[in-house]
Structure formats: C-alpha cells, structure tokens
Amino acid sequence: MTAAIDGPAAWRADTPGAESAIHLNACGAALMPNPVVDRVKAHLDLEARIGGYEAQAEVADELAAAYGSAARLLNARAHEIAFVENATRAWDMAFYALPLGPGDVVLTAVAEYASNFIAFLQMQRRRGVEIRIVPDDADGALDPAALRAMIDDRVKLIAITHVPTNGGLVNPAAAVGAIAREAGIPFLLDACQSVGQMPVDVAAIGCTMLSATGRKFLRGPRGTGFLYVREDWIERLEPPFLDLHAARWTGADSFEIAGDATRFENWEFDVAGRLGLKMAIDYALDIGPDRIAARIGDLATRLRDGLGALPGVTVRDKGRQRCGIVTFTHDRLAATDLVAQLGREGVRLTVSGAGSTRLDMDGRGVDGFARAGLHVYNSEAEVDAAIAAIARL
C-alpha cells in the first residue's frame, strides 16, 4: 500500500505542504503526498549515483507497471495508455491525429478550455474545419439534447472538457458518450480536472480518447500526463509526429508505427517524474476514487455555503453536478487583487481569467474569478479560516 487510508487526518499528515499555508489550489497544482515526493527524489539520487540510462534500466519493471496503474484508474487496458509530458500534449496528440478536412465539423462546449479551442481555430485556419458550439442547459452545463440535435453527417468529432477550469461544474460526459457512440463519432474528453478528484470510467463514459495530467487532482509531479485511446481507434490515428520509440525504422524507406498507444509517446521522458506519477496514481487507487470524491465534495460544499453567506461575494459555479473547484467574485475587488490579498494572509488560491474559457467568461461579462480547488488534505478548519479571511476583506 502507498497511502495511509485511515481518513482525512492521515491524508493530511501525509502531505507536508499542508502545514505551510491554506493551500486551496489543487485545480492548479495540488500538494504531493510523501510517497510521491520520496519516489521522485529516490530516482534522482539513483541517476546521480549511476547515470540516467543505468537508472532507467533498474526501474524498467516499475515503468512498465505504470501502464497498468493508469489503466486501473480509468477502467481501461494497459495497451490503451500513453504517457506524455502533460495533459495538453496528450490532448494534442489525439486531436492532431484525426484526419479532419475542409467542411468537417467539430462540436464543443461553451466552457471549453483555451488550449483546446486554439487548436480548433488553427485547424479551422489550416484545413477549413468548422467549429460549432453546443449550448448550455438551464443549469449551465452542456445540453445533451442540444448536442443530439446538432449531429449530422459533417460532424467528425465531439470534444469537450469534463470539468472546466472555471465554474465548478461537471459536464455530462456519459450522456455525451452515449450520443457519440450512437452516431459513430469519435469523442475526445479533456479530463485534466476530473481525473484524480472523482471516479472516471472510460467504459461507462464511452469516450474514444481522454487526456489527463499528473499535477492537479492526481497529486503527481509537474510535467507528467497521459492519454487514453480506445483500442479500436489506436491504429486509425496516425500521430502528428513520430520518433524511434513511437515507430520502428524497418528499411531504408520504410517504418512501422507501434500497434498500441505508445505510438503517441516519444523516446525521451522524465523517468523520475513518471515514477512519481505512477506512485500518485497508486496512492489515489489505495484511498479510492469514491472516497476522494466524497471528501472533496463535502469540503467544496462547505466553502460554497460559507462564501454564499458573505455580503459582496458571489459564487460563480454552474451545473447540477458540481465538483471540488469553487469560483467566486467580490463586488469591490478584482479577482487578481482578491487572490493577492488572500495570499498575504496565507490562503493560496488562483485566478481563472477570461482568456482560459473565453466563450463562457465573455458570455457572463466578467474578466476573471477567484478559484479554489479543494483536496483530501484540506480540513474543515482551513475552509472556515479561508471564509473568515475573505470576510475580513
């Protein structure tokens, strides 16, 4: 076992950074638990002693086992997993592998993340792809009925963010997956903010591809991420670039692409970081995604309720299903000033600016939200102290 699974007190004790401040930024980069930190440090020490290649050879079995760990987390199979540098690169490797052409339609959500939407715009400019936005329902999440009505022969991809970077909502990914399966359209899910804070089952969701990061709710090292590609789509996607790991040079003028998801990887990677990511995944599995989601949900509800009772503060979260991201504004302070003042009081949040989810933020007429991301190492006392600090402003 990698995790102390006794409960919140043990999870907090296993997180040294939790004592330095009230850290409410799991949606940016969560605090790593001791086993993850120790695993990364141990491998760096090994590299320093014997060299990088030699150290990698010593941990070959552990690196191979990482695919199984990620697969268990997602209810996938090991050969459907590729490890890459971050969630954006994972998403890019899937998206740019799709053979989209002039007139092909991509359906996406109002709260889609900037990096993804920029890629859509690039393909619009480069190949004549058309972008269509699925409207929200009355609660602010993507409307599955509207999505179904927008399906036609030109739609070649449905791509949405499961948990947007702002707004606290959880989009109805399984409903989207059912529509995509019925229509025979690939479904790319950005799960950057959902993997690690709630159960994510690719079989139940029905996504064709999924991207995830290590640094957020999984509590892994920065510079780590992974991609899931469903088995029946792996060989239908040619990655946008290849190297001697993703493919084999079989002759003077021939090559063969890997038959599993490793075709989306590259040869050089941060070995210590990947070992840390495996440890983070195993740590989350030991606690249990359901227990993690319940704990985060309780803390987020406590924070929302407390903020909602403060004069001058408006909670900005949307959707019927909400998560561990809590966003809010202050009627006298800009989000950047609010977050800066709280930082000086030892409460660490971040700002979700309009540039990260422009369609959603422009539609609301705001420049940015203060954003908190709760995790299992946070305590009720910290939540109450953060609310009190905001009240003092």
Secondary structure as GFF3:
##gff-version 3
##sequence-region A 1 393
A	DSSP	alpha_helix	8	13	.	.	.	ID=ss1
A	DSSP	three_ten_helix	16	19	.	.	.	ID=ss2
A	DSSP	beta_strand	22	23	.	.	.	ID=ss3
A	DSSP	alpha_helix	26	29	.	.	.	ID=ss4
A	DSSP	alpha_helix	34	50	.	.	.	ID=ss5
A	DSSP	alpha_helix	52	58	.	.	.	ID=ss6
A	DSSP	alpha_helix	60	74	.	.	.	ID=ss7
A	DSSP	three_ten_helix	78	80	.	.	.	ID=ss8
A	DSSP	beta_strand	81	84	.	.	.	ID=ss9
A	DSSP	alpha_helix	87	95	.	.	.	ID=ss10
A	DSSP	beta_strand	105	109	.	.	.	ID=ss11
A	DSSP	alpha_helix	114	127	.	.	.	ID=ss12
A	DSSP	beta_strand	130	134	.	.	.	ID=ss13
A	DSSP	alpha_helix	144	150	.	.	.	ID=ss14
A	DSSP	beta_strand	155	161	.	.	.	ID=ss15
A	DSSP	alpha_helix	173	183	.	.	.	ID=ss16
A	DSSP	beta_strand	187	190	.	.	.	ID=ss17
A	DSSP	alpha_helix	202	205	.	.	.	ID=ss18
A	DSSP	beta_strand	209	213	.	.	.	ID=ss19
A	DSSP	beta_strand	225	229	.	.	.	ID=ss20
A	DSSP	alpha_helix	231	234	.	.	.	ID=ss21
A	DSSP	beta_strand	247	251	.	.	.	ID=ss22
A	DSSP	beta_strand	254	257	.	.	.	ID=ss23
A	DSSP	three_ten_helix	261	264	.	.	.	ID=ss24
A	DSSP	alpha_helix	271	287	.	.	.	ID=ss25
A	DSSP	alpha_helix	289	308	.	.	.	ID=ss26
A	DSSP	beta_strand	313	315	.	.	.	ID=ss27
A	DSSP	beta_strand	325	330	.	.	.	ID=ss28
A	DSSP	alpha_helix	335	344	.	.	.	ID=ss29
A	DSSP	beta_strand	347	348	.	.	.	ID=ss30
A	DSSP	beta_strand	350	353	.	.	.	ID=ss31
A	DSSP	three_ten_helix	354	356	.	.	.	ID=ss32
A	DSSP	alpha_helix	358	364	.	.	.	ID=ss33
A	DSSP	beta_strand	368	373	.	.	.	ID=ss34
A	DSSP	alpha_helix	380	392	.	.	.	ID=ss35
###
